[in-house]
Amino acid sequence: MTTRIVPAVPGPGQESVWDYPRPPRIEHSSERVRIVLGGELILDTTDSLRVLETSHPPVYYVPRSAFAEGALEPASGSSFCEFKGSAKYLTVRGGGKEAESAAWSYPEPASGFEALADRVAVYPGRMDYCEVDGERVQAQPGRFYGGWITSKVVGPFKGEPGTMDW
């Protein structure tokens, strides 16, 4: 049985994840992205790329060089995205706290996603908090997904109960 998806209607200044494409689109963002772990600000940048894919909130990819020194370390594990290629995981450190495999990157992204090289995405639910333009991000539901939910995006989102067959 297929679940009928009823997209939320975006209000002024909002976007629906159901208007995002598949395969995903990359767009530059100058929104201020901040990440705090262990009470320490480990990233503060206005240089990010948003990856937008149908049914998923945006995933923010930030320059590896924008992280505080020592905040990222290679971790075991990898995964594969049919669009972006092979991902490598990273442990994130800040303020004496460690979040193992809480970030990922595409060192050699697939064709069309080259802009993601030297950039890192972080699972927002594994940090103390993440912000976009001063708004605290809500993590995308589901253990595997790394989307960043703000008041600017409406769903329903992949990862919520009943979305396994989407």
CYANA upper distance limits for C-alpha pairs under 8 A (distance plus 0.5 A):
  2 THR  CA    165 ASP  CA      7.57
  3 THR  CA    162 GLY  CA      7.94
  3 THR  CA    163 THR  CA      8.21
  3 THR  CA    165 ASP  CA      8.11
  3 THR  CA    166 TRP  CA      8.35
  5 ILE  CA    156 PRO  CA      8.37
  6 VAL  CA    156 PRO  CA      8.07
  7 PRO  CA     16 SER  CA      7.95
  7 PRO  CA     18 TRP  CA      7.07
  7 PRO  CA    154 VAL  CA      8.40
  7 PRO  CA    155 GLY  CA      6.42
  7 PRO  CA    156 PRO  CA      6.53
  8 ALA  CA     16 SER  CA      7.60
  8 ALA  CA    154 VAL  CA      6.51
  8 ALA  CA    155 GLY  CA      6.20
  8 ALA  CA    156 PRO  CA      7.19
  9 VAL  CA     16 SER  CA      7.62
  9 VAL  CA    154 VAL  CA      7.93
 10 PRO  CA     14 GLN  CA      5.72
 10 PRO  CA     15 GLU  CA      6.08
 10 PRO  CA     16 SER  CA      6.30
 10 PRO  CA    153 VAL  CA      8.00
 10 PRO  CA    154 VAL  CA      6.73
 11 GLY  CA     15 GLU  CA      8.28
 13 GLY  CA    152 LYS  CA      7.02
 14 GLN  CA    151 SER  CA      7.86
 14 GLN  CA    152 LYS  CA      4.89
 14 GLN  CA    153 VAL  CA      5.95
 14 GLN  CA    154 VAL  CA      7.62
 15 GLU  CA     19 ASP  CA      7.98
 15 GLU  CA    152 LYS  CA      6.71
 15 GLU  CA    153 VAL  CA      5.48
 15 GLU  CA    154 VAL  CA      6.84
 16 SER  CA     20 TYR  CA      7.80
 16 SER  CA    153 VAL  CA      6.17
 16 SER  CA    154 VAL  CA      5.43
 16 SER  CA    155 GLY  CA      6.66
 17 VAL  CA     52 LEU  CA      8.17
 17 VAL  CA     53 GLU  CA      7.65
 17 VAL  CA     54 THR  CA      6.09
 17 VAL  CA     55 SER  CA      5.52
 17 VAL  CA     56 HIS  CA      6.39
 17 VAL  CA     57 PRO  CA      6.58
 17 VAL  CA    153 VAL  CA      7.17
 17 VAL  CA    154 VAL  CA      6.80
 17 VAL  CA    155 GLY  CA      6.28
 17 VAL  CA    156 PRO  CA      8.34
 17 VAL  CA    157 PHE  CA      7.92
 18 TRP  CA     54 THR  CA      5.74
 18 TRP  CA     55 SER  CA      5.89
 18 TRP  CA    155 GLY  CA      7.61
 19 ASP  CA     54 THR  CA      7.15
 20 TYR  CA     24 PRO  CA      7.74
 20 TYR  CA     25 ARG  CA      8.08
 20 TYR  CA     52 LEU  CA      6.19
 20 TYR  CA     53 GLU  CA      5.63
 20 TYR  CA     54 THR  CA      5.12
 20 TYR  CA     55 SER  CA      7.91
 21 PRO  CA     25 ARG  CA      6.97
 21 PRO  CA     52 LEU  CA      7.48
 21 PRO  CA     53 GLU  CA      5.85
 21 PRO  CA     54 THR  CA      5.77
 22 ARG  CA     53 GLU  CA      6.11
 22 ARG  CA     54 THR  CA      6.22
 23 PRO  CA     53 GLU  CA      7.17
 23 PRO  CA     83 PHE  CA      7.16
 24 PRO  CA     51 VAL  CA      6.86
 24 PRO  CA     52 LEU  CA      5.79
 24 PRO  CA     53 GLU  CA      4.83
 24 PRO  CA     54 THR  CA      7.77
 24 PRO  CA     83 PHE  CA      8.16
 25 ARG  CA     51 VAL  CA      6.23
 25 ARG  CA     52 LEU  CA      5.72
 25 ARG  CA     53 GLU  CA      7.14
 26 ILE  CA     49 LEU  CA      6.90
 26 ILE  CA     50 ARG  CA      6.16
 26 ILE  CA     51 VAL  CA      5.12
 26 ILE  CA     52 LEU  CA      6.83
 26 ILE  CA    113 PHE  CA      8.20
 27 GLU  CA     49 LEU  CA      6.05
 27 GLU  CA     50 ARG  CA      5.82
 27 GLU  CA     51 VAL  CA      7.13
 27 GLU  CA     52 LEU  CA      8.35
 28 HIS  CA     47 ASP  CA      8.09
 28 HIS  CA     48 SER  CA      6.57
 28 HIS  CA     49 LEU  CA      5.02
 28 HIS  CA     50 ARG  CA      6.77
 29 SER  CA     46 THR  CA      7.82
 29 SER  CA     47 ASP  CA      6.97
 29 SER  CA     48 SER  CA      5.80
 29 SER  CA     49 LEU  CA      6.14
 29 SER  CA     50 ARG  CA      7.09
 30 SER  CA     46 THR  CA      5.22
 30 SER  CA     47 ASP  CA      6.07
 30 SER  CA     48 SER  CA      7.06
 31 GLU  CA     46 THR  CA      5.88
 31 GLU  CA     47 ASP  CA      8.03
 31 GLU  CA     48 SER  CA      8.06
 31 GLU  CA    132 VAL  CA      6.78
 31 GLU  CA    133 ASP  CA      6.08
 32 ARG  CA     44 ASP  CA      7.51
 32 ARG  CA     45 THR  CA      6.16
 32 ARG  CA     46 THR  CA      4.96
 32 ARG  CA     47 ASP  CA      8.20
 32 ARG  CA    131 GLU  CA      8.20
 32 ARG  CA    132 VAL  CA      6.09
 32 ARG  CA    133 ASP  CA      5.27
 32 ARG  CA    134 GLY  CA      7.94
 33 VAL  CA     43 LEU  CA      7.95
 33 VAL  CA     44 ASP  CA      6.23
 33 VAL  CA     45 THR  CA      5.92
 33 VAL  CA     46 THR  CA      6.65
 33 VAL  CA     48 SER  CA      8.11
 33 VAL  CA    130 CYS  CA      7.81
 33 VAL  CA    131 GLU  CA      6.11
 33 VAL  CA    132 VAL  CA      5.27
 33 VAL  CA    133 ASP  CA      6.95
 34 ARG  CA     41 LEU  CA      7.72
 34 ARG  CA     42 ILE  CA      8.22
 34 ARG  CA     43 LEU  CA      5.82
 34 ARG  CA     44 ASP  CA      5.00
 34 ARG  CA     45 THR  CA      7.18
 34 ARG  CA    130 CYS  CA      6.11
 34 ARG  CA    131 GLU  CA      5.56
 34 ARG  CA    132 VAL  CA      7.20
 35 ILE  CA     41 LEU  CA      6.46
 35 ILE  CA     42 ILE  CA      6.30
 35 ILE  CA     43 LEU  CA      5.59
 35 ILE  CA     44 ASP  CA      7.29
 35 ILE  CA    127 MET  CA      7.70
 35 ILE  CA    128 ASP  CA      8.36
 35 ILE  CA    129 TYR  CA      6.65
 35 ILE  CA    130 CYS  CA      4.97
 35 ILE  CA    131 GLU  CA      7.01
 36 VAL  CA     40 GLU  CA      5.82
 36 VAL  CA     41 LEU  CA      4.94
 36 VAL  CA     42 ILE  CA      6.20
 36 VAL  CA     43 LEU  CA      7.69
 36 VAL  CA     94 GLY  CA      8.00
 36 VAL  CA    127 MET  CA      6.83
 36 VAL  CA    128 ASP  CA      6.03
 36 VAL  CA    129 TYR  CA      6.00
 36 VAL  CA    130 CYS  CA      6.79
 37 LEU  CA     41 LEU  CA      7.15
 37 LEU  CA     42 ILE  CA      7.30
 37 LEU  CA     93 ARG  CA      7.47
 37 LEU  CA     94 GLY  CA      5.43
 37 LEU  CA     95 GLY  CA      6.85
 37 LEU  CA     97 LYS  CA      7.24
 37 LEU  CA    127 MET  CA      5.69
 37 LEU  CA    128 ASP  CA      5.39
 37 LEU  CA    129 TYR  CA      7.57
 38 GLY  CA     93 ARG  CA      8.35
 38 GLY  CA     94 GLY  CA      5.67
 38 GLY  CA     95 GLY  CA      4.62
 38 GLY  CA     96 GLY  CA      6.49
 38 GLY  CA     97 LYS  CA      5.45
 38 GLY  CA     98 GLU  CA      8.48
 38 GLY  CA    128 ASP  CA      7.08
 39 GLY  CA     94 GLY  CA      7.87
 39 GLY  CA     95 GLY  CA      6.20
 39 GLY  CA    128 ASP  CA      7.56
 40 GLU  CA     94 GLY  CA      6.13
 40 GLU  CA     95 GLY  CA      5.49
 41 LEU  CA     68 ALA  CA      8.49
 41 LEU  CA     94 GLY  CA      8.08
 42 ILE  CA     67 PHE  CA      6.10
 42 ILE  CA     68 ALA  CA      5.44
 42 ILE  CA     71 ALA  CA      7.14
 42 ILE  CA     94 GLY  CA      6.83
 43 LEU  CA     66 ALA  CA      6.57
 43 LEU  CA     67 PHE  CA      5.28
 43 LEU  CA     68 ALA  CA      6.71
 44 ASP  CA     66 ALA  CA      7.56
 44 ASP  CA     67 PHE  CA      8.16
 45 THR  CA     62 VAL  CA      8.19
 45 THR  CA     66 ALA  CA      7.12
 47 ASP  CA     62 VAL  CA      6.98
 47 ASP  CA     63 PRO  CA      7.78
 48 SER  CA     60 TYR  CA      6.73
 48 SER  CA     61 TYR  CA      6.03
 48 SER  CA     62 VAL  CA      5.17
 48 SER  CA     63 PRO  CA      7.61
 49 LEU  CA     60 TYR  CA      6.16
 49 LEU  CA     61 TYR  CA      5.57
 49 LEU  CA     62 VAL  CA      7.05
 49 LEU  CA    116 LEU  CA      8.36
 50 ARG  CA     58 PRO  CA      6.24
 50 ARG  CA     59 VAL  CA      6.04
 50 ARG  CA     60 TYR  CA      5.21
 50 ARG  CA     61 TYR  CA      6.83
 51 VAL  CA     58 PRO  CA      6.09
 51 VAL  CA     59 VAL  CA      5.75
 51 VAL  CA     60 TYR  CA      7.07
 51 VAL  CA     61 TYR  CA      8.14
 52 LEU  CA     56 HIS  CA      7.58
 52 LEU  CA     57 PRO  CA      7.52
 52 LEU  CA     58 PRO  CA      5.64
 52 LEU  CA     59 VAL  CA      7.50
 53 GLU  CA     57 PRO  CA      8.04
 53 GLU  CA     58 PRO  CA      7.88
 55 SER  CA    155 GLY  CA      7.34
 55 SER  CA    156 PRO  CA      7.50
 55 SER  CA    157 PHE  CA      5.73
 55 SER  CA    158 LYS  CA      5.90
 56 HIS  CA    140 GLN  CA      8.36
 56 HIS  CA    147 GLY  CA      6.88
 56 HIS  CA    155 GLY  CA      8.40
 56 HIS  CA    157 PHE  CA      6.00
 56 HIS  CA    158 LYS  CA      6.15
 57 PRO  CA    140 GLN  CA      7.43
 57 PRO  CA    147 GLY  CA      5.30
 57 PRO  CA    148 TRP  CA      6.21
 57 PRO  CA    149 ILE  CA      6.22
 57 PRO  CA    153 VAL  CA      7.35
 57 PRO  CA    155 GLY  CA      8.29
 57 PRO  CA    157 PHE  CA      7.25
 58 PRO  CA    147 GLY  CA      5.71
 58 PRO  CA    148 TRP  CA      6.12
 58 PRO  CA    149 ILE  CA      7.75
 59 VAL  CA    121 ALA  CA      7.40
 59 VAL  CA    146 GLY  CA      6.71
 59 VAL  CA    147 GLY  CA      5.10
 59 VAL  CA    148 TRP  CA      6.32
 60 TYR  CA    121 ALA  CA      6.36
 60 TYR  CA    122 VAL  CA      8.21
 60 TYR  CA    147 GLY  CA      8.19
 60 TYR  CA    148 TRP  CA      7.81
 61 TYR  CA    116 LEU  CA      7.57
 61 TYR  CA    119 ARG  CA      6.03
 61 TYR  CA    120 VAL  CA      5.58
 61 TYR  CA    121 ALA  CA      5.09
 61 TYR  CA    122 VAL  CA      8.30
 62 VAL  CA     66 ALA  CA      7.63
 62 VAL  CA    119 ARG  CA      5.60
 62 VAL  CA    120 VAL  CA      5.86
 62 VAL  CA    121 ALA  CA      7.03
 63 PRO  CA     67 PHE  CA      8.02
 63 PRO  CA    118 ASP  CA      6.61
 63 PRO  CA    119 ARG  CA      4.89
 63 PRO  CA    120 VAL  CA      6.77
 64 ARG  CA    118 ASP  CA      6.30
 64 ARG  CA    119 ARG  CA      5.63
 64 ARG  CA    120 VAL  CA      6.25
 67 PHE  CA     71 ALA  CA      6.76
 67 PHE  CA     72 LEU  CA      8.02
 70 GLY  CA     93 ARG  CA      7.63
 71 ALA  CA     91 THR  CA      8.49
 71 ALA  CA     92 VAL  CA      5.91
 71 ALA  CA     93 ARG  CA      5.10
 71 ALA  CA     94 GLY  CA      6.53
 72 LEU  CA     90 LEU  CA      6.67
 72 LEU  CA     91 THR  CA      6.27
 72 LEU  CA     92 VAL  CA      5.42
 72 LEU  CA     93 ARG  CA      6.89
 73 GLU  CA     90 LEU  CA      5.94
 73 GLU  CA     91 THR  CA      5.70
 73 GLU  CA     92 VAL  CA      7.18
 74 PRO  CA     88 LYS  CA      8.31
 74 PRO  CA     89 TYR  CA      6.86
 74 PRO  CA     90 LEU  CA      5.03
 74 PRO  CA     91 THR  CA      6.62
 75 ALA  CA     88 LYS  CA      8.21
 75 ALA  CA     89 TYR  CA      5.79
 75 ALA  CA     90 LEU  CA      5.15
 75 ALA  CA     91 THR  CA      5.97
 75 ALA  CA    100 GLU  CA      7.40
 75 ALA  CA    101 SER  CA      6.24
 76 SER  CA     88 LYS  CA      8.40
 76 SER  CA     89 TYR  CA      6.98
 76 SER  CA     90 LEU  CA      8.23
 76 SER  CA    101 SER  CA      7.83
 77 GLY  CA     88 LYS  CA      7.11
 77 GLY  CA     89 TYR  CA      6.50
 77 GLY  CA    101 SER  CA      8.27
 78 SER  CA     86 SER  CA      7.46
 78 SER  CA     87 ALA  CA      5.94
 78 SER  CA     88 LYS  CA      5.25
 78 SER  CA     89 TYR  CA      6.46
 79 SER  CA     86 SER  CA      6.37
 79 SER  CA     87 ALA  CA      5.74
 79 SER  CA     88 LYS  CA      7.44
 80 PHE  CA     84 LYS  CA      8.25
 80 PHE  CA     85 GLY  CA      6.00
 80 PHE  CA     86 SER  CA      4.99
 80 PHE  CA     87 ALA  CA      6.44
 81 CYS  CA     85 GLY  CA      5.49
 81 CYS  CA     86 SER  CA      6.88
 81 CYS  CA     87 ALA  CA      8.02
 83 PHE  CA    110 ALA  CA      7.27
 83 PHE  CA    113 PHE  CA      8.42
 84 LYS  CA    106 TYR  CA      7.83
 84 LYS  CA    109 PRO  CA      5.97
 84 LYS  CA    110 ALA  CA      5.56
 84 LYS  CA    111 SER  CA      8.25
 84 LYS  CA    113 PHE  CA      6.43
 85 GLY  CA    106 TYR  CA      7.51
 85 GLY  CA    108 GLU  CA      8.09
 85 GLY  CA    109 PRO  CA      5.94
 85 GLY  CA    110 ALA  CA      5.57
 86 SER  CA    106 TYR  CA      6.64
 86 SER  CA    107 PRO  CA      8.48
 86 SER  CA    108 GLU  CA      7.97
 86 SER  CA    109 PRO  CA      7.52
 87 ALA  CA    104 TRP  CA      6.70
 87 ALA  CA    105 SER  CA      5.92
 87 ALA  CA    106 TYR  CA      5.22
 87 ALA  CA    107 PRO  CA      7.78
 88 LYS  CA    104 TRP  CA      5.97
 88 LYS  CA    105 SER  CA      5.99
 88 LYS  CA    106 TYR  CA      6.85
 88 LYS  CA    107 PRO  CA      7.91
 89 TYR  CA    101 SER  CA      5.70
 89 TYR  CA    102 ALA  CA      7.74
 89 TYR  CA    103 ALA  CA      6.22
 89 TYR  CA    104 TRP  CA      4.77
 89 TYR  CA    105 SER  CA      7.07
 90 LEU  CA    100 GLU  CA      7.43
 90 LEU  CA    101 SER  CA      5.35
 90 LEU  CA    102 ALA  CA      6.77
 90 LEU  CA    103 ALA  CA      5.47
 90 LEU  CA    104 TRP  CA      6.05
 90 LEU  CA    105 SER  CA      8.30
 91 THR  CA     98 GLU  CA      7.44
 91 THR  CA     99 ALA  CA      6.13
 91 THR  CA    100 GLU  CA      4.73
 91 THR  CA    101 SER  CA      5.13
 91 THR  CA    102 ALA  CA      6.21
 91 THR  CA    103 ALA  CA      6.97
 92 VAL  CA     98 GLU  CA      6.31
 92 VAL  CA     99 ALA  CA      5.63
 92 VAL  CA    100 GLU  CA      6.86
 92 VAL  CA    101 SER  CA      7.78
 92 VAL  CA    102 ALA  CA      6.67
 92 VAL  CA    103 ALA  CA      7.29
 93 ARG  CA     97 LYS  CA      6.18
 93 ARG  CA     98 GLU  CA      5.03
 93 ARG  CA     99 ALA  CA      6.86
 94 GLY  CA     98 GLU  CA      7.18
 99 ALA  CA    126 ARG  CA      7.10
 99 ALA  CA    127 MET  CA      7.99
102 ALA  CA    122 VAL  CA      6.46
102 ALA  CA    123 TYR  CA      6.08
102 ALA  CA    126 ARG  CA      6.70
103 ALA  CA    120 VAL  CA      7.16
103 ALA  CA    121 ALA  CA      5.98
103 ALA  CA    122 VAL  CA      4.66
103 ALA  CA    123 TYR  CA      6.51
104 TRP  CA    120 VAL  CA      6.20
104 TRP  CA    121 ALA  CA      5.97
104 TRP  CA    122 VAL  CA      7.06
105 SER  CA    116 LEU  CA      8.13
105 SER  CA    117 ALA  CA      7.95
105 SER  CA    118 ASP  CA      7.95
105 SER  CA    119 ARG  CA      6.68
105 SER  CA    120 VAL  CA      5.29
105 SER  CA    121 ALA  CA      6.87
106 TYR  CA    116 LEU  CA      6.96
106 TYR  CA    117 ALA  CA      6.34
106 TYR  CA    118 ASP  CA      8.12
106 TYR  CA    119 ARG  CA      8.05
106 TYR  CA    120 VAL  CA      8.32
107 PRO  CA    116 LEU  CA      8.48
107 PRO  CA    117 ALA  CA      5.82
107 PRO  CA    118 ASP  CA      7.02
108 GLU  CA    114 GLU  CA      7.95
108 GLU  CA    117 ALA  CA      6.79
109 PRO  CA    113 PHE  CA      6.15
109 PRO  CA    114 GLU  CA      5.88
109 PRO  CA    116 LEU  CA      7.13
109 PRO  CA    117 ALA  CA      6.78
110 ALA  CA    114 GLU  CA      7.08
113 PHE  CA    117 ALA  CA      8.50
116 LEU  CA    120 VAL  CA      8.29
121 ALA  CA    146 GLY  CA      8.27
122 VAL  CA    146 GLY  CA      7.34
123 TYR  CA    127 MET  CA      7.73
123 TYR  CA    139 ALA  CA      7.80
123 TYR  CA    145 TYR  CA      8.19
123 TYR  CA    146 GLY  CA      5.33
123 TYR  CA    147 GLY  CA      7.93
124 PRO  CA    129 TYR  CA      7.01
124 PRO  CA    130 CYS  CA      6.38
124 PRO  CA    137 VAL  CA      7.61
124 PRO  CA    138 GLN  CA      7.75
124 PRO  CA    139 ALA  CA      5.91
124 PRO  CA    146 GLY  CA      7.40
124 PRO  CA    147 GLY  CA      8.24
124 PRO  CA    148 TRP  CA      7.21
125 GLY  CA    129 TYR  CA      7.73
125 GLY  CA    138 GLN  CA      7.79
125 GLY  CA    139 ALA  CA      5.57
129 TYR  CA    136 ARG  CA      7.16
129 TYR  CA    137 VAL  CA      7.59
130 CYS  CA    136 ARG  CA      6.26
130 CYS  CA    137 VAL  CA      6.03
131 GLU  CA    135 GLU  CA      5.61
131 GLU  CA    136 ARG  CA      4.91
131 GLU  CA    137 VAL  CA      5.94
132 VAL  CA    136 ARG  CA      7.16
132 VAL  CA    137 VAL  CA      7.34
132 VAL  CA    150 THR  CA      8.20
135 GLU  CA    150 THR  CA      7.59
136 ARG  CA    150 THR  CA      7.86
137 VAL  CA    148 TRP  CA      6.29
137 VAL  CA    149 ILE  CA      6.03
137 VAL  CA    150 THR  CA      5.96
138 GLN  CA    148 TRP  CA      6.58
138 GLN  CA    149 ILE  CA      5.42
138 GLN  CA    150 THR  CA      7.01
139 ALA  CA    146 GLY  CA      7.48
139 ALA  CA    147 GLY  CA      6.76
139 ALA  CA    148 TRP  CA      5.94
139 ALA  CA    149 ILE  CA      6.56
140 GLN  CA    145 TYR  CA      6.68
140 GLN  CA    146 GLY  CA      6.58
140 GLN  CA    147 GLY  CA      5.41
140 GLN  CA    148 TRP  CA      6.55
140 GLN  CA    149 ILE  CA      6.81
140 GLN  CA    157 PHE  CA      7.81
140 GLN  CA    158 LYS  CA      8.36
140 GLN  CA    159 GLY  CA      7.37
141 PRO  CA    145 TYR  CA      7.45
141 PRO  CA    157 PHE  CA      8.16
141 PRO  CA    158 LYS  CA      7.88
141 PRO  CA    159 GLY  CA      5.24
141 PRO  CA    160 GLU  CA      5.95
142 GLY  CA    158 LYS  CA      8.48
142 GLY  CA    159 GLY  CA      5.01
142 GLY  CA    160 GLU  CA      7.21
145 TYR  CA    159 GLY  CA      7.58
149 ILE  CA    153 VAL  CA      7.04
156 PRO  CA    160 GLU  CA      8.07
157 PHE  CA    163 THR  CA      8.46
158 LYS  CA    163 THR  CA      6.19
158 LYS  CA    164 MET  CA      8.16
158 LYS  CA    166 TRP  CA      7.85
159 GLY  CA    163 THR  CA      6.39
159 GLY  CA    164 MET  CA      7.53
